[in-house]
Amino acid sequence: MRAQGLGANVVITEVDPIKAIEAVFDGFRVMPMDEAARIGDIFLTLTGDKDVIRKHHYEVMKDGAMMANSGHFDVEINIPELEEISVSRRTVRKNIEEFKQKDGRKLYLLAEGRLVNLAAGDGHPAEIMDLSFGVQFFSALHILNHHAELENKVYLMPDEINTKIAELKLKASGVAIDHLTDEQKAYLGLV
């Protein structure tokens, strides 16, 4: 969803009908991998299964297509088949390997097909970290202000804290939202 939110045209390939319809309802295009292989620029596997991207997919991918795995070990992208059909393999920079095809196309594999978020990540993005630190900060304040009434157990984050963090993040991001009028609040029973 993040890639789509940043303007990417995201396509989902799926074998589970329920997950596929969820993707459709979330606004994604859904198609078989055989079709997606022809049009994709970046392929990210997140399945927990093997051989999601295979030889016949490599053969139709665009020049410059990139592949990464974030799902399950290094078996989702069939690397032996990629090596088999490539005329050369070279490291173009840390965690990026280029596989040149007989027709001159170049396909790129990130993090040797291993879990890219663990093998090649430079840490969590600032957009995540500031929210995480906000949760920690406001949780500490909540504990400080309410420690006398808190039991020794795990609590869910109070909605008002989540709301405050979301409001601050939206403001810092320059995003404005609507607010309920007093009449709307009364109608909803919020006052």
C-alpha positions in Angstrom: 0.0 0.0 0.0 2.9 2.3 0.7 4.2 2.1 -2.9 0.7 2.8 -4.2 0.4 5.7 -1.8 3.6 7.1 -3.3 2.2 6.9 -6.8 3.4 3.5 -8.0 1.1 1.4 -10.2 1.1 -1.7 -8.0 0.0 -5.1 -9.4 -0.6 -8.0 -7.1 -0.2 -11.6 -8.2 -1.9 -14.1 -6.0 -2.9 -17.8 -5.7 -5.4 -17.3 -2.9 -8.9 -16.1 -4.1 -9.6 -14.4 -0.8 -6.3 -12.5 -0.8 -6.9 -11.6 -4.4 -10.3 -10.1 -3.8 -9.0 -8.3 -0.8 -6.3 -6.8 -3.1 -9.0 -5.8 -5.6 -11.1 -4.1 -2.9 -8.0 -2.3 -1.7 -7.6 -0.8 -5.1 -4.9 -2.9 -6.6 -4.7 -4.5 -10.1 -4.6 -8.3 -9.8 -3.2 -10.6 -12.5 -1.2 -13.8 -13.0 2.6 -13.6 -12.7 2.9 -14.6 -16.3 1.2 -11.3 -17.3 2.8 -9.2 -14.6 6.3 -10.4 -15.7 5.8 -8.6 -19.0 4.9 -5.2 -17.6 6.6 -4.9 -14.2 9.6 -2.8 -13.4 10.1 -3.9 -9.8 9.1 -7.3 -8.5 8.9 -8.0 -4.8 8.0 -11.5 -3.5 6.3 -11.8 -0.2 4.8 -15.3 -0.3 6.6 -17.8 1.9 6.8 -20.2 -1.1 9.5 -21.2 -3.6 9.9 -20.5 -7.3 7.5 -17.5 -7.4 9.7 -15.9 -10.1 11.0 -18.5 -12.6 12.8 -18.9 -15.9 9.8 -18.2 -18.1 9.2 -15.0 -16.2 12.8 -13.8 -16.7 12.6 -14.4 -20.4 9.8 -11.8 -20.8 10.8 -9.2 -18.2 11.7 -5.7 -19.3 15.3 -4.5 -19.5 16.2 -3.1 -16.1 13.7 -5.0 -14.1 14.6 -5.4 -10.5 13.7 -8.3 -8.2 13.7 -8.5 -4.4 12.4 -11.0 -1.9 10.9 -10.1 1.5 9.0 -13.2 2.1 10.9 -16.4 2.8 14.6 -17.2 2.7 16.2 -17.1 -0.7 14.0 -19.5 -2.6 11.1 -17.3 -3.8 13.2 -16.1 -6.7 14.6 -19.1 -8.6 18.3 -17.9 -8.8 19.7 -21.1 -10.3 17.4 -20.6 -13.3 18.3 -16.9 -13.5 22.0 -17.9 -13.6 21.3 -20.6 -16.1 19.8 -18.2 -18.7 22.2 -15.3 -18.1 25.4 -14.7 -20.0 27.0 -12.8 -17.2 26.5 -11.8 -13.6 28.2 -8.9 -11.8 27.8 -6.9 -8.7 27.0 -3.3 -9.7 26.9 -2.0 -6.2 26.5 -3.4 -2.7 23.5 -5.7 -2.6 22.6 -5.3 -6.3 23.6 -7.9 -8.9 23.1 -7.6 -12.6 22.2 -10.6 -14.7 22.8 -9.9 -18.4 20.6 -11.9 -20.8 21.5 -13.2 -24.3 19.4 -10.4 -25.9 21.2 -7.7 -24.0 18.6 -7.1 -21.4 19.8 -6.6 -17.8 17.9 -7.9 -14.8 18.8 -6.9 -11.3 18.6 -9.0 -8.1 18.7 -7.3 -4.7 20.4 -8.8 -1.7 21.1 -12.1 -3.4 17.4 -13.0 -3.2 17.5 -13.0 0.6 15.1 -11.0 2.7 15.9 -7.6 1.4 14.6 -5.7 4.4 17.1 -7.6 6.6 20.0 -8.3 4.2 20.2 -4.9 2.5 18.3 -2.5 4.7 19.9 0.6 6.0 17.5 0.8 8.9 13.9 1.8 9.2 12.7 4.9 7.2 12.3 8.1 9.1 8.6 8.1 8.5 8.4 4.9 10.6 10.9 5.9 13.2 9.2 9.2 14.1 5.9 7.4 14.6 7.7 4.7 16.7 9.4 7.3 18.9 6.1 9.2 19.2 4.4 6.1 20.5 7.3 5.5 23.0 7.2 9.1 24.1 3.4 9.4 24.6 3.4 5.9 26.2 6.0 7.0 28.7 4.0 10.2 29.5 0.8 8.0 29.9 2.6 5.7 32.4 4.1 8.7 34.2 0.7 10.4 34.6 -1.4 7.2 35.3 1.1 4.9 37.0 -0.9 4.8 40.3 -4.0 3.2 38.5 -2.1 0.9 36.2 -1.8 -2.8 36.9 1.3 -4.9 36.1 0.0 -6.1 32.7 0.1 -5.4 29.0 -2.2 -2.6 27.9 -3.4 -1.5 24.4 -2.4 2.0 23.5 -5.3 4.3 24.4 -7.1 5.7 21.3 -6.5 9.3 22.3 -2.7 8.7 22.2 -2.9 7.1 18.8 -5.1 10.0 17.6 -2.7 12.6 19.0 0.3 10.9 17.3 -1.6 10.7 14.0 -2.6 14.4 14.3 1.0 15.4 14.9 2.3 13.3 12.0 -0.3 14.8 9.6 0.5 18.3 10.7 4.3 17.7 10.3 3.6 16.2 6.9 1.6 19.3 5.8 -1.6 17.2 5.5 -4.9 18.9 6.5 -8.1 17.0 7.3 -11.7 17.9 8.1 -13.0 18.3 11.6 -16.5 17.5 12.9 -18.8 20.5 13.6 -20.4 20.8 17.0 -23.6 19.6 15.5 -22.0 16.6 14.0 -20.3 15.7 17.3 -23.7 16.0 19.0 -25.4 13.8 16.4 -22.7 11.1 16.9 -23.0 11.4 20.6 -19.4 12.6 21.1 -20.3 15.6 23.3 
